Amino acid sequence: MNGPLGIMFHHFHGQGHLPGQGSISQHDFKQILEYLKLTYDLLPAKEYLNRAQDDSLGSSHACLTFDDSLRCQYDLAMPVLSDLGLTAFWFVYTSPMAGHVERLEVYRHFRNSCYEDIEDFYSTFFRAAETTFGTKVIAPLAAFSPQDYLSDYPFYSTSDRIFRYLRDQVLSAWEYDRLMDDLIAASGQDLSAISEALWMKVEHLQKLHQQGHVIGLHSHSHPMNMERLTEDEQHQEYATNHRILTEILGEPPTTMSHPCNRYTGHTLSILTKLGITLGFRADTAPSGGSHLEHPREDHSNIARSLAQ
């Protein structure tokens, strides 16, 4: 047993939701849940939260978590959970519910749906980055060692690592958006049209809440590099997230997960002041006893073990 820990899920395919990099089907999801039930004491979300708060979690305890408030999770994972009598944590970034088109998921959908495969997208993106930004991209790549970057995520390919290095470390957010928006425009796609079916609506969160699931923070706009924001900017991200979810749920959220596993000591202080009592990382590094840094295992690692 490696618990207590959360099991982290993101994307699902089926019933109109297209397959994409890292997505799983309902069948895959059921297999993972059956394995988890044999391997861990899989707790309902509220019980895991209560045990975390009173320090009574044991090494066999685990819970289910979903990041990003994706509609595919509601359409495909939630019915399976209902059939099995399970509840989970759902960590929500709220800008789409405030009417904003958040590019993170739009870009993911675009690269998984408008290219022959993900390597085709990467080749196009890398060429566009070098053409547009020249030595700003070429020089860092010449000294870059993909095998050493994001080494805690073994399921990433070499191209995955190069892409994330350029996106998160080399290019500014504005430069990355410019590249992606140009590629989308060249393809004839529309940002708003792509975004319409990507996220849950307010009524979906309210239904989950009524059924005993736990809804928590995931920032307002999902910054890729939370640790680079000022303390005031981080506070704005989480205070806005907290306010909107409180309005939706009728009570303040007390849980969260760290977007992209990026945070600072200021982040933890901000979350504590907002009344957050349980937070999750995006890897299995020990929490050091912190209630805001509980470890999580990515479902991809479990799926890969099952396939062996």
C-alpha positions, -999 to +999 in steps of 0.1 A: +000+000+000+012+035-008-016+055+007-032+075+019-034+092-015-058+104-042-061+089-076-061+116-103-083+116-134-087+141-163-099+132-197-124+106-210-136+096-244-169+082-258-204+094-263-194+123-285-162+131-266-133+125-289-103+104-280-072+124-271-038+120-256-042+104-221-080+100-223-096+068-212-130+051-219-157+041-195-144+005-198-109+016-189-123+036-160-143+006-147-111-016-149-091+009-129-118+012-102-120-026-099-082-027-094-083+001-069-111-016-048-088-047-046-057-027-038-069+001-015-097+009+009-114+033-015-132+059+007-161+082-002-148+117-007-164+131+025-151+103+046-116+108+032-119+146+040-131+139+075-103+114+082-077+138+068-090+165+091-088+144+122-055+126+112-071+091+110-062+082+074-043+049+071-018+036+046-046+016+028-069+046+023-074+062-011-099+085-028-109+095-064-102+130-077-111+148-110-094+180-121-106+208-144-144+204-143-145+187-177-179+178-192-165+144-204-159+135-167-196+142-159-209+124-189-187+093-187-172+089-152-201+101-130-225+074-142-200+047-134-194+062-099-232+063-093-235+026-104-208+016-079-220+039-051-188+059-051-182+096-046-152+117-055-134+151-052-140+174-082-115+203-085-129+231-105-114+262-122-142+287-126-133+311-154-154+291-180-184+295-157-178+332-157-180+333-195-143+332-203-129+310-230-099+294-212-074+283-238-059+254-219-086+229-228-094+245-261-058+240-272-058+204-260-090+197-280-076+213-311-043+194-311-060+161-305-088+166-330-073+186-359-042+166-366-035+130-378-019+123-344-002+141-316+032+138-332+019+156-363+008+184-341+041+186-323+060+187-356+038+216-368+041+234-334+079+231-332+083+244-368+060+273-361+078+282-328+113+282-345+100+302-374+082+328-353+107+332-324+140+321-339+169+319-315+146+324-284+134+288-291+164+273-309+190+281-283+173+267-253+163+235-272+200+230-282+209+227-245+177+208-234+177+172-221+142+159-224+149+128-202+156+150-172+125+172-176+093+162-158+110+130-148+082+123-122+058+117-151+071+086-169+041+084-193+053+116-211+070+110-244+101+129-256+079+152-277+056+157-248+085+170-227+098+193-254+064+207-260+058+214-223+093+228-219+087+253-246+052+261-234+060+265-197+096+276-195+107+292-228+077+310-242+057+336-224+020+330-220+013+356-247+038+340-271+023+306-266-012+319-271-001+337-303+013+305-318-017+284-309-042+310-320-024+313-354-026+276-359-063+275-350-070+304-373-051+287-401-072+255-396-105+274-399-115+265-364-132+289-339-122+293-302-157+299-289-172+270-309-145+246-297-151+256-261-188+251-259-189+214-249-157+212-230-167+221-194-194+214-169-221+239-163-233+253-130-261+227-128-237+198-132-217+210-102-248+215-081-260+180-089-227+165-079-228+185-047-263+172-040-252+136-045-225+138-019-194+145-040-170+172-028-163+202-050-130+221-045-108+248-057-084+246-087-078+283-092-099+306-113-080+306-147-057+276-142-023+294-146+003+269-159+029+284-135+012+295-103+046+299-085+055+327-109+026+348-099+029+375-072+012+368-038-015+393-048-021+375-081-023+341-064-047+355-039-069+368-067-069+334-084-080+315-054-103+342-038-122+345-071-124+307-074-136+304-038-163+331-042-178+316-074-179+281-060-195+294-028-222+311-048-228+279-069-228+254-040-244+275-013-215+268+011-177+275+010-154+249-004-128+235+019-107+214-005-084+220-035-058+206-059-027+225-072-029+232-109+001+216-127+015+209-092+029+244-090+027+264-058+047+283-032+046+289+005+025+319-002+000+297-020-004+275+011-008+305+033-035+320+010-054+287+009-053+283+047-067+318+051-095+309+027-105+280+050-091+252+028-083+222+050-073+196+024-052+200-007-037+176-032-005+176-052-002+160-087+024+135-078+032+110-051+059+130-033+054+127+005+033+155+020+055+160+050+024+161+071+009+190+053-029+188+049-025+209+017+000+186+000-016+152+000+000+130-027-019+117-058-012+089-083-020+097-119-045+071-134-021+067-164+004+049-142-022+025-129-036+019-164-001+011-176+004-014-148-028-031-157-018-034-194+015-052-185 
